[in-house]
Amino acid sequence: MSVRTLPLVFINLGGEMLYILDQRLQAHNTSEDNSEKGVWSESDRKTVMNDIVGTLFSKTFMDELLKPQQLYSHRTLKTVLTRLAHASIMRLNPASMDRLYELTVMAFKYQLFLCPRPKDLLLISCNHIDTVREFVKDTPGVVNQVDETHRRIIEVYSPLSEGEFQLLRQTLLIFVQDMHVRVSLFLKSQVQNPNGRFALSTSGPVPYGIKVPGLIRMFDSKGREVKRSEFQTAGSYTSTIREGSFELRGHRVIRLGLNTYVCWYPACSSLRFSSRLLLLQTDDTPNPLAKEELNLLARLMGSMKAEDVPMADTGFGINLFATDQEEEEAGASSGADEFTVINIQAMQDEQAATELAQIAGQFVDKEEPPDDPSSSSKGDDLLAMMDDL
């Protein structure tokens, strides 16, 4: 596990959080019917942005983050991000904060998946810093804080080798691997499947310094090329012309990490926010076949009465003979008293359910093991520090 992940996590998650807050505060400037002014004015929006950015990029906060340490848990990270969001005059209810955290993590997860090479994580962080700098460009003091943090990030991460960046990226992927929250922005852009997993494209630019696939070269024992052969690839690949700049000001080349709510996703124009909660509306249109599927499942489990079932769907006929005629003849020649009818009760049996619950309880630990004390207290110093800012 890499011990250099925490600064990049806070910069990227903090940047995504600021993108959503900025969009939400702008949406609150007017009511839906444009009849009256909303709660948040443009001055209020700038105040919120300046306060949060000033806290996130403060020297004492970054000094603590840049210490080599293990990555925090999701619970601790959400608590720290909640303190960041509440560093200004704005307050979020728990439901909004939960959804805000899910959106920021899913956006960062998508960027991790599409990262052309591990070192480009630094470029993604630079894109977040550049966009955040634009939010506070009218406040020189906060801009200086952002610039100083940018310099320190370059100083810490530029000397890392490709292997260290790979370990860093792998640590981050493990951190987000269990998050499969559906986001309407990604669903409408068709970059996310309905099950919450991302649909990655097999085409696009290859990482800088990597050749486009499609050529096989063979060498002899002395290292001389002796044969070439080409093959057709499943995707369409292009070469990256130049490497992105890691400097304080420069062209990053890649677009990952930019403000997804105003720039390059096709679904940005149709993005909608809830009027009460800080969340993106997901597509919850019910499947027309869902009710029939549930009714079928209920009938199979015996939880629906027989009169609710259509006559055509009362059961299945199974022939044990070659033809229907043989089946009828066998039935006519056999007396009904020669068979024993077994009734299977499919309705819920409370006594059986109670006994099963008691048996299942024997396989459950009486007391869950306590969390790692070191992980539960990882964010205490940061939270105490933020109270003093």
C-alpha positions as CSV (number, residue, x, y, z in Angstrom):
1,M,0.0,0.0,0.0
2,S,1.3,3.5,-0.9
3,V,1.7,6.0,1.9
4,R,1.5,9.0,-0.6
5,T,-2.2,8.7,-1.5
6,L,-3.9,11.0,1.0
7,P,-2.9,14.4,-0.5
8,L,-4.1,13.4,-4.0
9,V,-7.3,12.0,-2.5
10,F,-8.2,15.2,-0.8
11,I,-7.3,17.4,-3.7
12,N,-9.3,15.3,-6.2
13,L,-12.3,14.6,-4.0
14,G,-12.2,18.2,-2.7
15,G,-12.1,19.5,-6.3
16,E,-15.1,17.3,-7.3
17,M,-17.0,18.5,-4.3
18,L,-16.4,22.1,-5.2
19,Y,-17.6,21.4,-8.8
20,I,-20.9,20.1,-7.4
21,L,-21.3,22.9,-4.8
22,D,-20.6,25.6,-7.4
23,Q,-23.2,24.2,-9.7
24,R,-25.7,23.8,-6.9
25,L,-25.2,27.3,-5.7
26,Q,-25.6,28.7,-9.1
27,A,-28.8,26.8,-9.6
28,H,-30.1,28.3,-6.3
29,N,-29.7,31.9,-7.6
30,T,-33.3,31.9,-9.0
31,S,-36.4,29.9,-8.3
32,E,-37.7,27.4,-10.9
33,D,-40.3,29.8,-12.3
34,N,-37.9,32.8,-12.1
35,S,-40.4,34.6,-9.9
36,E,-38.1,35.4,-7.0
37,K,-34.5,35.4,-6.0
38,G,-33.1,32.3,-4.4
39,V,-31.3,31.9,-1.1
40,W,-27.8,32.1,-2.5
41,S,-26.6,35.2,-4.3
42,E,-23.4,35.5,-6.4
43,S,-21.7,37.1,-3.5
44,D,-22.7,34.2,-1.3
45,R,-21.4,31.7,-3.8
46,K,-18.0,33.3,-3.9
47,T,-17.9,33.5,-0.1
48,V,-18.6,29.8,0.1
49,M,-15.9,28.9,-2.5
50,N,-13.3,31.2,-0.9
51,D,-13.9,29.7,2.6
52,I,-13.8,26.1,1.5
53,V,-10.8,26.5,-0.8
54,G,-9.0,28.5,1.9
55,T,-9.5,25.8,4.4
56,L,-8.6,22.9,2.0
57,F,-5.4,24.6,0.8
58,S,-4.3,26.1,4.1
59,K,-0.7,25.5,5.0
60,T,-1.4,23.7,8.3
61,F,-3.9,21.3,6.7
62,M,-1.5,20.5,3.8
63,D,1.4,20.0,6.2
64,E,-0.6,17.2,7.9
65,L,-1.8,15.7,4.6
66,L,1.7,15.5,3.1
67,K,3.1,13.4,5.9
68,P,3.6,9.7,4.8
69,Q,0.6,7.8,6.1
70,Q,-2.0,5.2,5.2
71,L,-5.2,6.1,3.4
72,Y,-8.2,6.9,5.6
73,S,-11.4,4.9,5.6
74,H,-14.5,6.1,3.7
75,R,-16.2,7.1,7.0
76,T,-13.2,9.2,8.1
77,L,-12.9,10.9,4.7
78,K,-16.6,11.7,4.6
79,T,-16.3,13.3,8.1
80,V,-13.4,15.5,7.0
81,L,-15.1,16.5,3.8
82,T,-18.2,17.4,5.8
83,R,-16.1,19.7,7.9
84,L,-14.7,21.2,4.8
85,A,-18.1,21.8,3.3
86,H,-19.2,23.4,6.6
87,A,-16.2,25.7,6.8
88,S,-18.3,28.5,5.4
89,I,-21.8,29.8,5.9
90,M,-23.3,26.8,4.1
91,R,-24.8,23.8,5.8
92,L,-25.8,20.4,4.3
93,N,-28.2,17.9,5.8
94,P,-26.9,14.3,6.2
95,A,-28.7,13.0,3.2
96,S,-27.2,15.7,0.9
97,M,-23.7,15.0,2.4
98,D,-24.0,11.3,1.8
99,R,-25.0,11.8,-1.8
100,L,-22.3,14.5,-2.3
101,Y,-19.6,12.1,-1.0
102,E,-20.9,9.3,-3.3
103,L,-20.8,11.6,-6.4
104,T,-17.3,12.8,-5.7
105,V,-16.0,9.3,-5.2
106,M,-17.6,8.0,-8.3
107,A,-16.3,10.9,-10.4
108,F,-12.8,10.2,-9.1
109,K,-13.2,6.5,-9.7
110,Y,-14.0,7.1,-13.3
111,Q,-10.9,9.2,-13.7
112,L,-8.8,6.5,-12.1
113,F,-10.2,4.0,-14.6
114,L,-9.5,6.2,-17.6
115,C,-6.0,7.3,-16.4
116,P,-3.8,6.5,-19.4
117,R,-0.7,5.8,-17.2
118,P,-0.2,5.9,-13.4
119,K,1.9,9.1,-13.6
120,D,-1.1,11.0,-15.2
121,L,-2.7,10.9,-11.7
122,L,-0.6,14.0,-11.1
123,L,-2.1,15.6,-14.3
124,I,-5.6,14.9,-13.1
125,S,-4.8,16.6,-9.8
126,C,-3.3,19.5,-11.7
127,N,-6.6,19.9,-13.6
128,H,-8.5,20.0,-10.3
129,I,-6.2,22.6,-8.9
130,D,-6.4,24.7,-12.1
131,T,-10.2,24.7,-12.0
132,V,-10.3,25.5,-8.3
133,R,-7.9,28.4,-8.8
134,E,-10.5,29.8,-11.2
135,F,-13.2,29.7,-8.5
136,V,-11.2,32.0,-6.3
137,K,-9.3,34.1,-8.9
138,D,-10.8,37.3,-7.4
139,T,-9.2,36.6,-4.0
140,P,-5.4,36.9,-4.3
141,G,-4.7,35.5,-0.8
142,V,-6.6,32.3,-1.5
143,V,-5.0,32.0,-5.0
144,N,-1.5,32.2,-3.3
145,Q,-2.5,29.3,-1.0
146,V,-3.6,27.2,-4.1
147,D,-0.3,28.1,-5.9
148,E,1.8,27.1,-2.9
149,T,0.0,23.8,-2.5
150,H,0.5,23.2,-6.2
151,R,4.3,23.8,-5.9
152,R,4.5,21.4,-2.9
153,I,2.6,18.7,-4.8
154,I,5.0,19.0,-7.7
155,E,7.9,18.9,-5.3
156,V,6.7,15.7,-3.5
157,Y,5.4,13.7,-6.5
158,S,7.7,14.6,-9.4
159,P,10.6,12.5,-8.1
160,L,8.5,9.3,-7.8
161,S,9.3,6.4,-10.1
162,E,6.8,4.7,-12.5
163,G,6.6,1.8,-10.0
164,E,5.7,4.1,-7.1
165,F,3.0,5.8,-9.2
166,Q,1.6,2.3,-10.1
167,L,1.5,1.4,-6.5
168,L,-0.3,4.7,-5.7
169,R,-2.9,4.1,-8.4
170,Q,-3.4,0.5,-7.3
171,T,-4.0,1.7,-3.7
172,L,-6.6,4.1,-4.9
173,L,-8.4,1.5,-7.1
174,I,-8.6,-0.8,-4.1
175,F,-10.1,2.1,-2.1
176,V,-12.9,2.7,-4.6
177,Q,-13.5,-0.8,-5.9
178,D,-16.7,-1.4,-3.8
179,M,-18.4,1.8,-4.8
180,H,-21.0,1.2,-7.6
181,V,-23.3,4.2,-7.2
182,R,-25.4,5.1,-10.2
183,V,-24.9,8.7,-11.4
184,S,-27.4,10.2,-13.9
185,L,-24.6,12.2,-15.6
186,F,-22.7,9.0,-16.4
187,L,-25.8,7.0,-17.2
188,K,-26.9,9.6,-19.8
189,S,-23.4,9.8,-21.2
190,Q,-23.5,6.0,-21.5
191,V,-20.2,5.6,-19.6
192,Q,-21.9,3.8,-16.8
193,N,-24.1,0.7,-16.9
194,P,-27.4,0.4,-14.9
195,N,-25.6,-1.8,-12.4
196,G,-23.3,1.1,-11.5
197,R,-20.2,-0.3,-13.2
198,F,-18.3,1.8,-15.8
199,A,-18.3,0.9,-19.5
200,L,-14.7,1.4,-20.6
201,S,-14.0,2.1,-24.3
202,T,-11.5,0.0,-26.2
203,S,-10.5,2.9,-28.4
204,G,-8.8,6.3,-27.8
205,P,-5.3,7.7,-27.3
206,V,-2.6,5.5,-25.9
207,P,-0.4,6.7,-23.0
208,Y,2.4,9.0,-23.9
209,G,5.5,7.1,-25.1
210,I,3.5,4.0,-26.0
211,K,3.1,2.9,-29.6
212,V,-0.3,2.2,-31.2
213,P,-1.0,-1.5,-31.1
214,G,-1.2,-3.5,-34.3
215,L,2.5,-4.4,-35.0
216,I,4.4,-7.5,-33.9
217,R,8.2,-7.4,-34.1
218,M,10.5,-10.4,-33.7
219,F,14.2,-10.2,-32.7
220,D,17.0,-12.7,-32.9
221,S,19.4,-13.7,-30.1
222,K,21.5,-10.6,-30.8
223,G,18.7,-8.2,-30.5
224,R,18.3,-7.5,-34.2
225,E,14.8,-7.2,-35.7
226,V,14.3,-10.1,-38.1
227,K,10.5,-10.0,-38.9
228,R,7.5,-7.8,-38.7
229,S,3.8,-8.7,-38.9
230,E,0.7,-6.6,-38.5
231,F,-2.7,-7.5,-37.0
232,Q,-6.1,-5.9,-36.8
233,T,-7.1,-4.4,-33.4
234,A,-10.6,-4.4,-32.0
235,G,-10.4,-0.6,-31.3
236,S,-9.3,2.6,-32.9
237,Y,-6.1,4.0,-31.3
238,T,-4.2,7.2,-31.7
239,S,-0.8,8.3,-30.5
240,T,-0.4,11.0,-27.8
241,I,1.5,13.9,-29.4
242,R,3.1,15.3,-26.3
243,E,3.2,14.8,-22.6
244,G,1.1,17.0,-20.3
245,S,2.8,19.7,-18.3
246,F,3.3,19.3,-14.6
247,E,4.3,22.9,-14.0
248,L,2.3,25.5,-12.2
249,R,0.9,26.8,-15.5
250,G,0.8,24.7,-18.5
251,H,-1.2,22.5,-20.9
252,R,-2.2,19.3,-19.1
253,V,-3.2,17.5,-22.5
254,I,-5.7,15.2,-20.8
255,R,-9.2,16.4,-19.8
256,L,-9.7,14.1,-16.8
257,G,-10.2,16.2,-13.7
258,L,-11.9,19.2,-15.3
259,N,-15.3,20.4,-14.2
260,T,-17.6,17.7,-15.7
261,Y,-20.7,19.7,-15.0
262,V,-19.9,22.5,-17.5
263,C,-17.4,21.2,-20.0
264,W,-17.2,18.0,-22.0
265,Y,-19.7,15.4,-21.1
266,P,-22.6,15.2,-23.7
267,A,-25.2,15.0,-20.9
268,C,-24.2,18.2,-19.2
269,S,-26.9,20.2,-20.9
270,S,-29.6,17.9,-19.5
271,L,-28.2,17.8,-16.0
272,R,-30.9,18.4,-13.3
273,F,-30.6,18.9,-9.6
274,S,-33.1,18.3,-6.8
275,S,-34.7,21.4,-5.5
276,R,-34.1,20.3,-1.9
277,L,-31.3,17.9,-1.6
278,L,-27.8,18.3,-3.0
279,L,-27.9,15.3,-5.4
280,L,-28.1,14.4,-9.1
281,Q,-31.4,12.9,-10.1
282,T,-30.9,9.3,-11.3
283,D,-33.2,7.7,-13.9
284,D,-35.7,5.8,-11.7
285,T,-38.2,5.0,-14.5
286,P,-39.6,1.6,-13.6
287,N,-39.2,-1.3,-16.0
288,P,-42.7,-2.2,-17.4
289,L,-41.8,-5.9,-17.0
290,A,-40.7,-5.5,-13.4
291,K,-44.2,-6.0,-12.0
292,E,-44.8,-9.1,-13.9
293,E,-41.4,-10.5,-12.9
294,L,-42.2,-9.8,-9.2
295,N,-45.6,-11.4,-9.5
296,L,-44.1,-14.5,-11.1
297,L,-41.5,-14.7,-8.3
298,A,-44.3,-14.3,-5.7
299,R,-46.3,-17.1,-7.3
300,L,-43.3,-19.4,-7.4
301,M,-42.7,-18.7,-3.7
302,G,-46.4,-19.4,-2.9
303,S,-47.0,-15.9,-1.5
304,M,-49.9,-15.2,-3.9
305,K,-53.4,-16.7,-3.7
306,A,-54.4,-19.1,-6.5
307,E,-57.4,-16.9,-7.5
308,D,-55.0,-14.1,-8.3
309,V,-53.3,-16.2,-10.9
310,P,-54.7,-16.4,-14.4
311,M,-56.2,-19.7,-15.4
312,A,-53.8,-20.0,-18.3
313,D,-50.8,-19.8,-15.9
314,T,-52.0,-22.3,-13.2
315,G,-49.3,-24.9,-13.9
316,F,-47.2,-26.9,-16.4
317,G,-48.2,-30.3,-17.9
318,I,-45.4,-32.9,-18.1
319,N,-45.8,-36.0,-20.2
320,L,-43.9,-39.1,-19.1
321,F,-44.9,-41.0,-22.2
322,A,-44.1,-40.5,-25.9
323,T,-47.5,-39.2,-26.9
324,D,-50.5,-37.6,-25.2
325,Q,-52.6,-40.7,-26.2
326,E,-50.3,-43.0,-24.3
327,E,-50.5,-40.7,-21.3
328,E,-54.3,-40.8,-21.4
329,E,-54.4,-44.5,-21.7
330,A,-52.0,-45.0,-18.8
331,G,-54.2,-42.7,-16.7
332,A,-57.4,-44.5,-17.6
333,S,-56.0,-47.9,-16.8
334,S,-54.7,-46.7,-13.4
335,G,-57.0,-46.1,-10.4
336,A,-56.7,-42.9,-8.5
337,D,-56.4,-44.8,-5.3
338,E,-53.1,-46.3,-6.4
339,F,-51.3,-43.0,-6.0
340,T,-50.4,-41.0,-3.0
341,V,-50.9,-37.3,-3.3
342,I,-48.3,-35.2,-1.5
343,N,-49.2,-31.6,-0.8
344,I,-46.3,-29.1,-0.6
345,Q,-47.1,-26.1,1.6
346,A,-45.3,-23.1,0.0
347,M,-46.8,-20.5,2.2
348,Q,-44.7,-19.0,4.9
349,D,-44.5,-21.1,8.1
350,E,-43.8,-18.9,11.1
351,Q,-42.6,-21.7,13.3
352,A,-40.2,-23.0,10.6
353,A,-39.0,-19.4,10.0
354,T,-38.3,-18.9,13.7
355,E,-36.3,-22.2,13.9
356,L,-34.3,-21.3,10.8
357,A,-33.5,-17.9,12.3
358,Q,-32.3,-19.5,15.5
359,I,-30.1,-21.9,13.6
360,A,-28.7,-19.0,11.4
361,G,-28.0,-17.0,14.5
362,Q,-25.6,-19.7,15.8
363,F,-23.3,-19.0,12.8
364,V,-23.1,-15.2,13.5
365,D,-20.5,-13.8,15.8
366,K,-21.9,-12.5,19.0
367,E,-19.7,-9.4,18.8
368,E,-18.1,-7.9,15.8
369,P,-14.4,-7.3,16.1
370,P,-13.6,-3.7,16.9
371,D,-12.2,-1.5,14.2
372,D,-8.5,-0.9,14.0
373,P,-7.8,1.8,16.6
374,S,-5.2,3.3,14.3
375,S,-7.7,3.7,11.5
376,S,-10.5,5.1,13.7
377,S,-8.3,7.9,15.0
378,K,-6.5,8.8,11.7
379,G,-8.7,11.9,11.0
380,D,-8.7,13.2,14.6
381,D,-5.7,15.5,14.1
382,L,-7.2,16.9,10.9
383,L,-10.6,17.5,12.4
384,A,-9.1,19.2,15.4
385,M,-7.0,21.3,13.2
386,M,-9.9,22.4,11.0
387,D,-11.8,23.5,14.1
388,D,-9.0,26.1,14.7
389,L,-9.0,27.4,11.1
